[in-house]
Amino acid sequence: MKKEKWRWIFLIIIVLLSLLLILSVRPILSPFMLAFVLAYLLAPVVEALVRRGVGRKISIALVFVGILLSLALLIFIVIPKLYIELSKLSQVLPETVRTLELVIQDFRANFRATGLPHQVVSVLDEHLSEGESFLIHWLEEFLDNLPKALTSMSLFILSPVIAIYLLADWQRLQAGFLRLVPQRKRVAWQRVVQDISHIVRSFIRGNVIVALIVGILTGVGVKLVGMDYALLIGVICGVFDLIPYFGPLIGAVPSVLLGLIQSPMMALKVAIVILIVQQLESSIISPKLMGDSVGLHPLWIIFALLAGGEIAGFWGMLFSVPFAAVLRVIIRHIYFWLVSPEMK
C-alpha cells in the first residue's frame, strides 16, 4: 500500500512538471499535437497492413508516402491557388464593403418611409445599424485572419515527420502508458482506452472524410456556376462542416457573402449549390460514412455544441461532440465498476 502511495505521488509530480513545461513551450506545441493526432489516426492503418503480411517498417513507409503526397498537393496546388483568390479578393473588398454599406443604408431609408409607427421604425433601424456594423466587421476580420492562418500552416510541415517517429514507437508508447497503471487495474483501463479510441477515431475519420467530400463538391459546384472564389468557398464549407448541425449554416454565411461580391444572382447560385450539397450529405454521404459514430442522442449533441460554443467559441464547437462521447464512455465504465458484483 505504501509503495502504491509513492507511485501516485510520483505520477502527480511528473504530471505537474509536464504541465509546467507545456505552458512554457506552448508556442511550439502545435506541430507536435498535430503529429500525435496523425499518428493516433493512422496507427490502425499501419496495424491493418501488418496483419495483411506487410512488414511494419514498409507499412509505416507507405503511410509516410501517402502523407507526403497529401502535403505536396496542399503546398504546391491548393495553397497557391488560395493565395491567388485571396489577393484578388483583397483588391475588390474595399469597394464591395462601401457598396454593401450603401445598399444597407438605402434599405434603411426605404424602411423608414413605410409609414410604420416611429418607435417601431426606431427600434428596427437601430438593430439594422448594429447588424450592418457586425456584418462588415465580421467579413473584414474573417478575410484578414484567413491569410494569417494559411501562413501559419508552414509550421505544420514538421508534423508528418514527427508522426512517423511516433508510429514507429506506437506499441512501445501504449505499453509505457499501461505500465503507469497498477497491474491489477490494467485490463479495466485497457478496455476504457479501447472504447474511447474506437469512438474518437470513428468520429474524427468519418467527419474529416465527409468534410473533405463536402468541400470538394461545394467548390466544384460553385465553380461550375461561374463563381470566382470557388476554392476559398470549398475550404470554408469543408472546414465548418466539421461542426455537426450548425457548421453548414455557419459556413454558408461567408460563402454567400463572397457570392454577393460578384452579384446578387451569384449569391443565390452559391446558396443553391450549398443547399444541394448539404442535402446530399445528410441523405447519402453522412449515413454511409458516419452512421451513429458517437452513440449520442441528437439532443445531447446539440447541447454539447451550444455548451462548447459558449465556453470556447469555434474550437469548443469543433471538439465538444467527441468530448461528450468520451465523457459518456468514462461515466458508463465508472457506473459498471461501482455496481459490479466485485465491488459489493
C-alpha positions in Angstrom: 0.0 0.0 0.0 2.9 2.3 0.9 4.5 1.6 -2.5 1.3 2.4 -4.4 1.0 5.7 -2.4 4.5 6.7 -3.5 3.6 5.7 -7.1 0.7 8.2 -7.1 2.8 10.9 -5.6 5.5 10.4 -8.3 2.9 10.4 -11.0 1.3 13.7 -9.7 4.8 15.3 -9.6 5.5 14.2 -13.1 2.1 15.5 -14.4 2.6 18.9 -12.7 6.2 19.2 -14.1 4.9 18.2 -17.5 2.1 20.8 -17.4 4.7 23.5 -16.4 6.9 22.5 -19.3 4.0 22.5 -21.7 2.9 26.0 -20.6 6.5 27.4 -21.0 6.8 26.0 -24.6 3.2 26.5 -25.7 4.0 28.4 -29.0 5.9 25.4 -30.5 3.5 22.6 -29.4 1.1 22.8 -32.4 3.1 20.7 -34.8 3.6 18.0 -32.1 -0.1 18.0 -31.3 -0.9 17.5 -34.9 1.7 14.8 -35.2 0.2 12.9 -32.3 -3.3 13.2 -33.9 -1.9 11.9 -37.2 -0.1 9.0 -35.5 -3.2 8.2 -33.4 -5.5 8.1 -36.5 -3.0 6.3 -38.8 -1.9 3.6 -36.2 -4.9 1.3 -37.1 -3.9 1.7 -40.8 -0.4 0.5 -40.1 -1.7 -2.4 -37.9 -4.1 -3.4 -40.7 -1.2 -3.5 -43.2 0.9 -5.5 -40.8 -2.0 -8.1 -40.3 -2.1 -8.5 -44.1 1.6 -9.6 -44.1 3.3 -6.3 -44.9 6.3 -5.6 -42.8 5.9 -2.9 -40.1 8.7 -0.7 -41.5 7.2 -1.0 -45.0 3.7 -0.2 -43.7 5.0 2.9 -42.0 6.9 3.9 -45.1 3.7 3.5 -47.2 1.7 5.7 -44.8 4.6 8.3 -44.8 4.5 8.4 -48.7 0.7 9.0 -48.5 1.2 11.8 -46.0 3.9 13.4 -48.2 1.7 13.2 -51.3 -1.2 14.9 -49.5 1.2 17.5 -48.1 2.7 18.2 -51.6 -0.9 18.5 -53.1 -1.7 21.0 -50.3 1.5 23.1 -50.6 2.0 23.2 -54.4 -1.6 23.3 -55.7 -4.2 24.2 -53.1 -2.4 26.9 -51.0 -1.0 28.9 -54.1 -4.5 29.0 -55.6 -5.9 30.1 -52.3 -3.4 33.0 -52.2 -4.3 34.0 -55.7 -8.0 34.1 -54.8 -7.3 36.0 -51.6 -5.1 38.6 -53.3 -7.9 39.1 -55.9 -10.4 39.4 -53.1 -8.3 41.9 -51.2 -8.4 44.2 -54.3 -12.1 44.3 -54.6 -13.1 44.1 -51.0 -12.9 47.8 -50.0 -15.2 48.8 -52.9 -17.5 45.9 -52.1 -17.7 46.9 -48.4 -18.6 50.5 -49.5 -21.3 49.2 -51.9 -22.7 47.0 -49.1 -22.9 49.9 -46.8 -24.8 51.9 -49.4 -27.2 49.0 -50.1 -28.0 48.7 -46.4 -28.4 52.5 -46.0 -30.8 52.6 -48.9 -32.8 49.7 -47.4 -32.9 51.5 -44.1 -34.1 54.7 -45.8 -36.9 52.8 -47.6 -37.8 51.1 -44.4 -38.2 54.4 -42.6 -40.6 55.6 -45.4 -43.0 52.6 -44.9 -45.3 54.6 -42.6 -44.9 52.3 -39.6 -45.0 53.9 -36.1 -42.0 56.0 -35.2 -41.0 53.8 -32.2 -41.1 50.6 -34.2 -39.1 52.1 -37.0 -36.5 53.5 -34.5 -36.0 50.1 -32.8 -35.8 48.2 -36.1 -33.5 50.8 -37.5 -31.2 50.5 -34.5 -31.0 46.8 -35.0 -30.3 47.1 -38.7 -27.5 49.5 -37.9 -26.0 47.0 -35.4 -26.4 44.2 -38.0 -24.6 46.3 -40.7 -21.7 47.0 -38.4 -21.4 43.4 -37.3 -21.6 42.1 -40.8 -19.0 44.4 -42.3 -16.7 43.9 -39.3 -17.1 40.1 -39.3 -16.4 39.9 -43.1 -13.3 42.1 -42.8 -11.9 40.3 -39.8 -12.6 36.8 -41.4 -10.8 37.7 -44.6 -8.0 39.4 -42.7 -7.3 36.4 -40.5 -7.5 33.8 -43.3 -4.1 34.6 -44.8 -2.5 34.5 -41.4 -3.9 31.1 -40.8 -2.6 29.9 -44.2 0.8 31.3 -43.4 1.0 29.6 -40.0 0.4 26.3 -41.8 4.0 26.2 -42.8 4.8 25.4 -39.2 3.0 22.1 -39.5 5.3 20.7 -42.2 7.3 19.1 -39.3 4.2 17.2 -38.2 4.3 14.3 -40.7 8.0 13.6 -39.8 7.2 13.6 -36.1 4.2 11.4 -36.7 6.4 8.7 -38.4 8.6 8.6 -35.3 5.5 8.2 -33.1 4.2 5.5 -35.4 7.5 3.6 -35.2 7.2 3.5 -31.4 3.4 3.4 -31.1 3.3 0.0 -29.5 6.0 0.9 -27.0 4.2 4.1 -26.2 1.0 2.2 -25.5 2.8 -0.3 -23.3 4.5 2.5 -21.4 1.2 4.2 -20.8 -0.3 0.9 -19.4 2.7 0.5 -17.1 1.7 3.7 -15.3 -1.4 1.9 -14.1 -1.3 -0.6 -11.3 -1.2 -4.1 -12.7 -4.5 -5.4 -11.3 -6.3 -2.5 -12.9 -4.6 -2.6 -16.4 -7.3 -4.8 -18.0 -10.1 -2.4 -17.0 -8.0 0.7 -18.1 -7.2 -1.0 -21.4 -10.9 -1.6 -22.0 -11.8 2.0 -21.3 -9.0 3.3 -23.6 -10.1 0.9 -26.4 -13.7 2.1 -26.2 -12.6 5.8 -26.2 -10.2 5.2 -29.1 -12.9 3.5 -31.2 -15.4 6.4 -30.7 -12.8 9.2 -31.2 -11.2 7.6 -34.3 -14.5 6.8 -35.9 -15.8 10.3 -35.3 -12.6 12.1 -36.5 -12.0 9.9 -39.6 -15.7 10.0 -40.6 -16.0 13.7 -40.0 -12.8 14.6 -41.9 -13.8 12.4 -44.9 -17.3 13.8 -45.0 -16.0 17.4 -44.7 -13.4 16.8 -47.5 -16.2 15.5 -49.8 -18.5 18.4 -48.9 -15.6 20.9 -49.6 -14.8 19.3 -52.9 -18.4 19.1 -54.1 -19.2 22.7 -53.0 -16.0 24.1 -54.6 -16.7 22.2 -57.9 -20.4 23.2 -57.8 -19.8 26.9 -57.3 -17.0 26.8 -59.9 -19.5 25.3 -62.4 -22.0 28.2 -61.8 -19.2 30.7 -62.5 -18.0 31.7 -59.0 -14.6 33.4 -58.9 -13.7 32.2 -55.4 -14.6 28.6 -55.7 -11.6 27.1 -53.9 -12.0 29.5 -51.0 -15.7 28.7 -50.6 -14.9 25.0 -50.8 -12.3 25.3 -48.0 -14.7 27.4 -45.9 -17.6 25.0 -46.3 -15.4 22.0 -45.7 -13.9 23.3 -42.5 -17.2 24.4 -41.0 -18.8 21.1 -42.0 -16.6 19.5 -39.3 -19.1 21.1 -36.8 -22.3 18.9 -36.7 -25.7 20.5 -37.3 -24.7 24.2 -37.1 -21.4 24.0 -39.2 -23.0 24.0 -42.7 -25.1 27.1 -41.8 -22.1 28.9 -40.3 -20.0 28.1 -43.4 -22.8 29.2 -45.8 -22.9 32.8 -44.4 -19.4 33.8 -45.6 -19.8 31.8 -48.8 -23.0 33.6 -49.8 -21.3 36.9 -48.9 -18.4 36.1 -51.2 -21.0 35.4 -53.9 -22.6 38.7 -53.2 -19.3 40.4 -54.1 -19.8 39.2 -57.6 -23.5 39.8 -57.9 -26.8 39.1 -56.0 -27.6 36.4 -58.6 -24.3 34.7 -57.9 -25.0 34.8 -54.2 -28.3 33.0 -54.9 -26.5 30.4 -57.1 -23.9 29.8 -54.3 -26.7 29.3 -51.8 -28.5 26.8 -54.1 -25.2 24.8 -54.6 -24.6 24.7 -50.8 -28.2 23.6 -50.2 -27.9 20.8 -52.8 -24.6 19.6 -51.3 -26.0 19.6 -47.8 -29.0 17.6 -48.9 -26.6 15.0 -50.5 -24.5 15.0 -47.3 -27.5 14.5 -44.9 -29.2 11.8 -47.0 -26.3 9.9 -48.7 -22.8 10.8 -47.6 -23.0 11.0 -43.8 -25.3 7.9 -43.3 -22.8 5.8 -45.4 -19.6 7.1 -43.9 -20.6 8.1 -40.3 -23.6 6.2 -39.1 -24.0 6.7 -35.4 -20.3 7.1 -34.7 -20.6 8.6 -31.2 -23.7 6.9 -29.9 -25.2 10.2 -28.6 -28.8 11.3 -28.9 -29.2 14.4 -31.2 -30.4 16.5 -28.3 -27.2 15.8 -26.3 -25.2 16.6 -29.4 -27.0 20.0 -29.8 -26.5 20.7 -26.1 -22.8 19.8 -26.3 -22.4 22.1 -29.4 -24.1 25.0 -27.7 -22.1 24.5 -24.5 -18.8 24.1 -26.4 -19.5 27.3 -28.4 -20.3 29.2 -25.2 -17.1 28.1 -23.5 -14.6 28.1 -26.3 -16.2 29.5 -29.5 -15.3 27.8 -32.7 -12.9 25.3 -31.2 -15.4 24.5 -28.5 -18.0 23.6 -31.1 -15.4 21.6 -33.0 -14.3 19.3 -30.1 -17.5 19.3 -28.0 -19.1 16.3 -29.6 -16.2 13.9 -29.3 -15.5 15.2 -25.8 -19.1 14.5 -24.8 -18.8 11.0 -26.3 -15.6 10.3 -24.4 -17.3 11.6 -21.2 -20.2 9.2 -21.8 -17.8 6.2 -22.1 -16.0 7.2 -18.9 -19.2 7.6 -16.9 -20.6 4.3 -18.2 -17.4 2.4 -17.2 -17.4 4.1 -13.7 -21.0 3.1 -13.3 -20.4 -0.5 -14.2 -17.3 -0.5 -11.9 -19.4 0.8 -9.0 -22.3 -1.7 -9.5 -20.2 -4.7 -10.4 -20.5 -7.7 -8.0 -16.8 -7.5 -7.1 -17.5 -4.0 -5.5 -20.4 -5.2 -3.4 
